[in-house]
Amino acid sequence: MSAEPITGGCQCGAVRFRIARLGRASICHCRMCQKAFGSFFGPLVTAKGLEWTRGEPARFESSNVVRRGFCAACGTPLTYEYAGGTEIAIGALDDPELAPPAIQVNPADKLSYVEGLHTLPWRLAGESLAVDAFMTSVKGRQHPDHDTEFWPPASHDKGETT
């Protein structure tokens, strides 16, 4: 494991965290994770030694045994909290490559088309001038993938991030 701290946060930067150690990463196919992430599944990793370094998540009790944390400002899914511990959304890590999934859980709710996603065609740069122009015009306003002393920076109003 790297000596670098494991950090992450929400899209807008209002909530940031640090983790001492990552545990097992998983893909959860349950319907609650699908809804919580607004996606086909929920990618999560066990977080040992979780510390909130800027703000804290708002929470929603999605069941009688689970609370889910999210940023109240931008809606980014952050945590899955239960009696066994806390799991962090893999996409909320500054470096999601640190948490390659090791297992898939709750296959009964898995969407029928998930298995075939890797066979879909890719739209590549250069295939559409209109899409390329649109992508070039996008100026991100989300928090950068590293800790910052302040957020948002003064350049945020111009659509720039540091």
C-alpha positions as CSV (number, residue, x, y, z in Angstrom):
1,M,0.0,0.0,0.0
2,S,1.2,3.5,-0.8
3,A,2.4,5.8,1.9
4,E,0.2,8.5,0.4
5,P,-3.0,9.2,2.3
6,I,-6.2,7.7,0.9
7,T,-8.5,10.7,0.3
8,G,-11.7,11.5,-1.4
9,G,-14.8,13.6,-1.3
10,C,-17.9,14.7,-3.1
11,Q,-18.2,16.3,-6.4
12,C,-18.6,19.9,-5.1
13,G,-15.9,19.7,-2.4
14,A,-18.2,20.4,0.6
15,V,-17.4,17.0,2.1
16,R,-13.9,15.5,2.1
17,F,-12.5,12.5,3.9
18,R,-9.3,10.5,4.7
19,I,-9.1,6.8,5.2
20,A,-6.4,4.9,7.0
21,R,-6.9,1.6,5.1
22,L,-9.1,0.2,2.5
23,G,-10.8,-3.2,2.9
24,R,-12.6,-5.4,0.3
25,A,-14.1,-3.6,-2.6
26,S,-17.4,-4.9,-4.0
27,I,-20.1,-4.3,-6.6
28,C,-23.6,-4.4,-5.0
29,H,-26.5,-5.1,-7.4
30,C,-29.3,-4.7,-4.8
31,R,-32.2,-2.4,-5.8
32,M,-31.4,0.0,-2.9
33,C,-27.8,0.5,-4.2
34,Q,-29.2,1.0,-7.7
35,K,-31.4,3.8,-6.5
36,A,-28.9,5.3,-4.1
37,F,-26.3,5.6,-6.8
38,G,-28.7,6.3,-9.7
39,S,-26.8,3.6,-11.5
40,F,-26.8,-0.1,-12.5
41,F,-25.0,-1.0,-9.3
42,G,-23.3,0.4,-6.2
43,P,-19.4,0.2,-6.2
44,L,-18.3,0.2,-2.5
45,V,-15.1,-0.4,-0.5
46,T,-14.8,-1.0,3.2
47,A,-13.2,2.1,4.9
48,K,-11.0,1.5,8.0
49,G,-10.1,4.6,10.0
50,L,-12.5,7.0,8.2
51,E,-12.1,10.6,9.1
52,W,-14.1,13.6,7.8
53,T,-11.7,16.4,7.0
54,R,-14.2,18.9,5.5
55,G,-17.9,18.8,6.4
56,E,-19.9,15.7,7.0
57,P,-22.4,13.8,4.9
58,A,-26.1,14.1,5.3
59,R,-27.7,10.7,5.9
60,F,-30.7,8.8,4.8
61,E,-31.9,5.6,6.5
62,S,-32.5,3.4,3.4
63,S,-33.6,0.5,5.5
64,N,-34.0,-0.6,9.1
65,V,-30.3,-1.6,9.2
66,V,-28.5,0.8,6.8
67,R,-27.8,4.5,6.6
68,R,-26.4,6.1,3.5
69,G,-24.3,9.2,3.5
70,F,-24.4,11.8,0.7
71,C,-23.4,15.4,0.1
72,A,-26.4,17.6,0.9
73,A,-25.0,20.3,-1.5
74,C,-24.3,18.2,-4.6
75,G,-25.9,14.8,-3.9
76,T,-22.8,12.7,-4.4
77,P,-23.3,9.2,-2.8
78,L,-20.6,8.7,-0.2
79,T,-21.3,6.0,2.4
80,Y,-23.1,2.8,3.2
81,E,-23.2,2.5,7.0
82,Y,-24.3,-0.6,8.9
83,A,-23.5,-2.4,12.2
84,G,-20.5,-4.1,10.5
85,G,-18.8,-0.8,9.5
86,T,-18.7,1.8,6.9
87,E,-18.2,1.5,3.2
88,I,-17.2,4.4,0.9
89,A,-18.4,4.9,-2.7
90,I,-15.4,3.9,-4.9
91,G,-16.0,6.8,-7.2
92,A,-15.7,9.2,-4.3
93,L,-12.1,8.2,-3.8
94,D,-9.5,10.7,-5.3
95,D,-7.9,7.6,-6.9
96,P,-10.6,5.0,-7.6
97,E,-7.9,2.7,-9.0
98,L,-7.0,1.9,-5.4
99,A,-10.2,-0.1,-5.0
100,P,-10.6,-2.7,-7.7
101,P,-13.7,-4.7,-7.0
102,A,-13.1,-8.2,-5.6
103,I,-16.6,-9.5,-5.4
104,Q,-20.2,-8.9,-6.7
105,V,-23.1,-9.2,-4.2
106,N,-26.9,-9.4,-4.4
107,P,-27.1,-11.0,-7.8
108,A,-30.9,-11.5,-7.5
109,D,-31.4,-7.8,-8.3
110,K,-28.7,-7.6,-11.0
111,L,-30.1,-5.9,-14.2
112,S,-30.3,-8.3,-17.1
113,Y,-28.1,-6.1,-19.4
114,V,-25.2,-5.5,-17.1
115,E,-23.3,-8.6,-18.3
116,G,-23.2,-7.3,-21.9
117,L,-22.1,-3.7,-21.2
118,H,-18.5,-4.5,-22.2
119,T,-19.7,-5.5,-25.7
120,L,-21.3,-2.1,-26.5
121,P,-19.6,0.1,-29.1
122,W,-17.5,3.0,-27.9
123,R,-17.9,6.6,-29.2
124,L,-14.3,7.7,-29.7
125,A,-12.9,11.2,-30.0
126,G,-12.8,12.2,-33.6
127,E,-15.9,10.3,-34.7
128,S,-18.2,13.3,-34.3
129,L,-17.1,17.0,-34.7
130,A,-20.2,18.1,-32.9
131,V,-19.5,15.8,-29.9
132,D,-15.8,16.8,-29.9
133,A,-16.8,20.5,-29.9
134,F,-19.2,20.0,-27.0
135,M,-16.6,18.1,-25.0
136,T,-14.0,20.8,-25.6
137,S,-16.5,23.4,-24.4
138,V,-17.1,21.7,-21.0
139,K,-15.4,23.6,-18.1
140,G,-15.6,21.4,-15.0
141,R,-16.6,22.9,-11.7
142,Q,-16.2,19.8,-9.6
143,H,-13.6,19.6,-6.8
144,P,-10.2,18.3,-8.0
145,D,-9.0,14.8,-7.0
146,H,-6.8,16.1,-4.2
147,D,-7.2,18.0,-0.9
148,T,-7.4,21.7,-1.1
149,E,-7.1,24.2,1.7
150,F,-10.1,26.2,0.5
151,W,-13.1,25.4,-1.7
152,P,-14.3,26.7,-4.0
153,P,-11.2,28.5,-5.3
154,A,-11.5,32.1,-6.6
155,S,-11.2,30.7,-10.1
156,H,-14.3,28.6,-9.6
157,D,-16.5,31.3,-10.9
158,K,-14.6,31.1,-14.2
159,G,-15.3,27.3,-14.4
160,E,-11.7,26.4,-13.6
161,T,-10.4,23.9,-11.1
162,T,-6.9,23.5,-9.6
